[in-house]
Amino acid sequence: MSKDSKFGLVVETADGSLSVKDPTIDEEYHSDGGALFEARALFIEASGYIGRLDRCFDTAILDVGLGLGYNALLSIEYWLAAEDPSHQTLVSLEKNSDLVAALASGDGPWMEGWSQDWLDLASKLEKKDANDDKVLWKATITHRNGKVLSWTVIVGDALDANLNDFSFDIVFQDAFSPQKNSRMWQSDWFQKVFDRAKEGCCLVTYSVARPVKDNLEQAGWQYQKIPAAGKKRSWLKAYKSSKS
Ligand SMILES: C[S@@+](CC[C@H](N)C(=O)[O-])C[C@H]1O[C@@H](n2cnc3c(N)ncnc32)[C@H](O)[C@@H]1O
């Protein structure tokens, strides 16, 4: 199935979830292995997020490239399903304001077939104008144990985002491919994230390209290749560690 939309061609991925092919850079938002599959296997499982939930740790996630919302919403779904999780912070960065508005209003053509739970979570996002002319969207979600997940979407170029109020345990690096969007894979970007990462912070991504590894290393990250699930052979996991 594929159909045109104002966001680009909507395509069905291998697991049945819908993605979009961005017309300006001619690349899909997800691998053809599946939008949901990639969100679960790489960003939720390989990042160690489930272990943090099991150990009831406070967790702050930086979601680089909110896109169609799969990684963000799946992380919230896991947090809500956890038995007794701690507080959570989720910061999503997205330059395309139309995507965020569509997600919040439930109008995104890729949202066809989404559960009512996901639609309800996305609809909690409310637009706020920040002091510095930046647009923010915010949602607060409460667990049945009373703990709170605070979700902030910062609209604009991630390289300009003010992240000074945050420090992160996990980074979902999901900003299109280095070939098509190289700015988001340079050492100055990885340095910016490193500066806001806690000791032990884990960054996960699908690119194992040599320049990506070099740029991560230059910014202070220690990386390792990990076996990928699905069609790709490897993914990348990087840590902030003061131990050599
Ligand atoms: C591969 S898609 C992300 C898919 C998404 N994580 C999901 O779960 O659906 C990449 C996203 O990064 C955004 N992006 C790319 N460069 C950016 C930048 N410099 N600043 C902010 N967002 C950016 C794009 O607009 C796009 O929505």
The ligand as an SDF file (V2000), in Angstrom:
LIG
                    3D

 27 29  0  0  0  0  0  0  0  0999 V2000
   14.1360    9.3030   10.3650 C   0  0  0  0  0  0  0  0  0  0  0  0
   12.9980   10.5580   10.8360 S   0  0  0  0  0  0  0  0  0  0  0  0
   12.6540   10.1730   12.5490 C   0  0  0  0  0  0  0  0  0  0  0  0
   11.6460    9.0700   12.7830 C   0  0  0  0  0  0  0  0  0  0  0  0
   11.1100    9.1260   14.1730 C   0  0  0  0  0  0  0  0  0  0  0  0
   12.1320    8.9960   15.1840 N   0  0  0  0  0  0  0  0  0  0  0  0
    9.9700    8.2050   14.4400 C   0  0  0  0  0  0  0  0  0  0  0  0
   10.0030    7.4970   15.4550 O   0  0  0  0  0  0  0  0  0  0  0  0
    9.0110    8.2190   13.6660 O   0  0  0  0  0  0  0  0  0  0  0  0
   14.0710   11.9490   11.0190 C   0  0  0  0  0  0  0  0  0  0  0  0
   13.4070   13.1950   11.5650 C   0  0  0  0  0  0  0  0  0  0  0  0
   14.4450   14.0960   11.9590 O   0  0  0  0  0  0  0  0  0  0  0  0
   14.0340   15.3960   11.6570 C   0  0  0  0  0  0  0  0  0  0  0  0
   15.2460   16.2110   11.5230 N   0  0  0  0  0  0  0  0  0  0  0  0
   16.2120   16.0880   10.6020 C   0  0  0  0  0  0  0  0  0  0  0  0
   17.1720   17.0140   10.7830 N   0  0  0  0  0  0  0  0  0  0  0  0
   16.7970   17.7400   11.8520 C   0  0  0  0  0  0  0  0  0  0  0  0
   17.3650   18.8640   12.5240 C   0  0  0  0  0  0  0  0  0  0  0  0
   18.5140   19.4160   12.1340 N   0  0  0  0  0  0  0  0  0  0  0  0
   16.7060   19.3450   13.5850 N   0  0  0  0  0  0  0  0  0  0  0  0
   15.5370   18.8040   14.0050 C   0  0  0  0  0  0  0  0  0  0  0  0
   14.9430   17.7580   13.3890 N   0  0  0  0  0  0  0  0  0  0  0  0
   15.5680   17.2260   12.3280 C   0  0  0  0  0  0  0  0  0  0  0  0
   13.2770   15.2430   10.3520 C   0  0  0  0  0  0  0  0  0  0  0  0
   12.4090   16.3520   10.1150 O   0  0  0  0  0  0  0  0  0  0  0  0
   12.5410   13.9310   10.5560 C   0  0  0  0  0  0  0  0  0  0  0  0
   11.2720   14.1470   11.0790 O   0  0  0  0  0  0  0  0  0  0  0  0
  1  2  1  0
  2  3  1  0
  2 10  1  0
  3  4  1  0
  4  5  1  0
  5  6  1  0
  5  7  1  0
  7  8  2  0
  7  9  1  0
 10 11  1  0
 11 12  1  0
 11 26  1  0
 12 13  1  0
 13 14  1  0
 13 24  1  0
 14 15  1  0
 14 23  1  0
 15 16  2  0
 16 17  1  0
 17 18  1  0
 17 23  2  0
 18 19  1  0
 18 20  2  0
 20 21  1  0
 21 22  2  0
 22 23  1  0
 24 25  1  0
 24 26  1  0
 26 27  1  0
M  CHG  2   2   1   9  -1
M  END
$$$$
